[in-house]
Amino acid sequence: MTIETFTFIDRKRLFAQLGADMTDHIAAALKKRRKASLALAGGTTPGPLYEHLSHQPLKWEKVSVTVTDERWVHPDDPGSNAFLVRDMLLNRRAAEASFIPMKTNHARPTAGAATAEKRIAPIMPFDICLIGMGSDGHIASLIPGAEGFEAAADPDAARMVAGVHAEGAAGSPDRMTLTMAGILNSRLIVLLFMGQEKMTTFELAIAGEGVSPVRTLAVQKKVPVHAYWAP
């Protein structure tokens, strides 16, 4: 299954189109199954998208939301991905959506992975899994070189959620993340990324080069991937 790529001359146009497309996908899921589920990326990039979605007249009370990965910090820490989603999306019209946190009370994410997976499993497969991409080709917190990366990045693994330790990662080296198998447990994957450096990484991945997680997305044939890019 090939990746469908959408490129834009600026980020304003990207977010307008992606916001409309995601609204349509959510509405279609609600019409077909009377419920919808979203796994959403953290970081600063998707903020304008979440703000846009929060105004859409959808049946948000039927929508369940979680994150694709989480820094091991307090949920009220501004560096928390849950904080971003609550702050930018889960208000206005979207305030009635249900949020399922990935963060647990365990000291380390590896200890809390089974608990997080048990929470999130009932809303799988996700109708939309929105992920970002690093310049190294990492997605969610599937960070090459991290402790636990190899097992978490295996698309055939049984676990949907895993803890990893990525020394030097921004915000917190300890992360909880959807595994590659968890990301692929979706009806649609949306890849959102910006800048020429990341486009170069993406182009190498879809050409089948390298061993990055985004290359795994490019070569798999199970789930459609829609990639959105702007400079």
SVG drawing of the C-alpha trace seen along z (x, -y; Angstrom):
<svg xmlns="http://www.w3.org/2000/svg" viewBox="-24 -30 46 41">
<polyline fill="none" stroke="black" stroke-width="0.4" points="0.0,0.0 1.6,-3.2 1.8,-6.4 -0.3,-9.3 1.5,-12.6 0.0,-16.0 2.4,-19.0 1.5,-22.6 3.3,-25.9 2.8,-27.0 1.6,-25.7 -1.6,-27.7 -2.8,-25.9 -1.7,-22.6 -3.6,-22.9 -6.7,-24.1 -6.8,-21.1 -5.7,-18.6 -8.3,-20.0 -11.0,-19.5 -9.8,-16.0 -9.7,-14.9 -13.1,-16.3 -14.5,-14.3 -12.7,-11.1 -14.1,-11.5 -17.6,-12.2 -17.5,-9.2 -16.4,-7.0 -19.2,-8.3 -21.7,-7.7 -20.5,-4.1 -19.8,-2.9 -21.5,-5.5 -18.1,-6.1 -14.6,-7.2 -11.1,-7.0 -8.0,-9.1 -4.4,-8.6 -2.8,-12.0 0.8,-13.3 2.3,-15.7 5.0,-18.4 4.4,-21.9 3.6,-21.1 0.0,-19.9 -1.3,-22.6 -3.0,-24.7 -4.7,-21.5 -6.1,-20.7 -7.4,-24.2 -9.1,-23.9 -10.7,-20.6 -12.0,-21.8 -14.4,-24.1 -15.9,-21.4 -19.6,-20.5 -19.0,-16.8 -20.6,-14.4 -17.6,-14.7 -19.3,-12.8 -18.8,-9.7 -15.1,-10.3 -12.3,-8.8 -8.9,-10.4 -5.4,-9.2 -1.8,-10.1 0.6,-8.2 3.4,-8.7 4.0,-10.4 6.9,-12.0 7.2,-10.6 6.3,-13.9 3.3,-15.0 0.1,-15.4 0.0,-19.1 3.5,-19.7 3.5,-21.8 5.9,-19.2 3.2,-16.5 1.6,-15.5 -1.7,-15.0 -1.4,-18.6 -1.2,-19.7 -4.2,-17.7 -6.3,-18.8 -5.3,-22.5 -5.6,-22.7 -8.3,-20.2 -10.4,-19.1 -12.3,-22.3 -14.9,-24.4 -17.0,-21.9 -14.6,-19.0 -14.8,-19.3 -17.2,-16.3 -14.7,-13.9 -13.3,-11.2 -9.6,-11.3 -7.6,-8.2 -4.2,-9.0 -1.1,-7.0 0.7,-8.2 0.4,-6.0 1.5,-6.4 4.4,-4.0 7.9,-5.3 9.1,-4.1 7.1,-3.7 8.4,-0.2 6.5,0.7 3.3,-1.0 3.2,0.3 0.8,3.1 -1.6,0.8 -1.5,-1.8 -2.2,0.9 -5.2,2.2 -6.6,-1.3 -6.1,-2.0 -6.9,1.4 -10.7,0.9 -10.5,-2.0 -8.3,-0.2 -8.2,-0.1 -7.8,-3.9 -9.9,-5.6 -7.0,-8.0 -3.5,-7.8 -1.7,-11.1 2.1,-11.0 4.9,-13.4 8.4,-12.5 11.9,-13.4 14.7,-14.2 16.1,-10.8 12.9,-9.1 11.5,-8.4 7.8,-8.4 5.9,-8.6 8.7,-7.7 10.1,-4.9 13.6,-6.6 16.5,-4.7 19.1,-3.9 16.7,-4.1 16.6,-1.3 13.6,0.8 13.6,-0.5 14.1,2.8 11.2,4.6 8.9,1.6 9.7,1.0 8.9,4.6 5.7,4.4 5.0,8.1 5.3,7.7 2.3,8.5 2.5,5.5 0.7,2.3 2.3,0.1 5.9,0.0 8.2,-2.0 11.5,-3.2 14.5,-5.2 16.0,-7.6 18.9,-9.4 19.0,-13.1 15.4,-13.1 13.7,-16.5 11.4,-16.8 12.2,-13.4 14.3,-10.5 11.7,-8.1 8.8,-7.7 5.7,-5.6 4.8,-5.0 2.6,-3.1 4.7,-0.3 4.9,0.0 2.2,2.7 0.1,0.3 0.5,-2.4 -0.5,0.1 -3.6,1.0 -5.3,-1.9 -7.7,-2.4 -5.7,-5.5 -2.3,-6.8 -1.6,-10.5 2.0,-11.6 2.5,-15.3 5.9,-16.9 7.6,-20.1 10.8,-21.4 13.2,-20.3 15.4,-18.1 12.5,-15.9 11.3,-15.8 14.7,-14.4 14.3,-11.7 10.8,-10.9 11.9,-10.7 14.7,-8.2 12.2,-6.2 9.6,-5.9 12.5,-4.9 13.1,-1.9 16.4,-3.2 17.5,-3.1 16.1,-1.4 14.1,-4.1 10.6,-3.6 9.1,-5.8 10.5,-3.4 8.6,-0.6 5.4,-2.7 6.4,-3.2 6.9,0.5 4.0,2.0 0.8,2.8 -1.7,3.1 -2.8,-0.5 -3.2,-3.6 -0.8,-6.4 -1.5,-10.0 1.5,-12.3 1.1,-16.0 4.1,-18.3 4.9,-22.0 8.2,-23.9"/>
</svg>
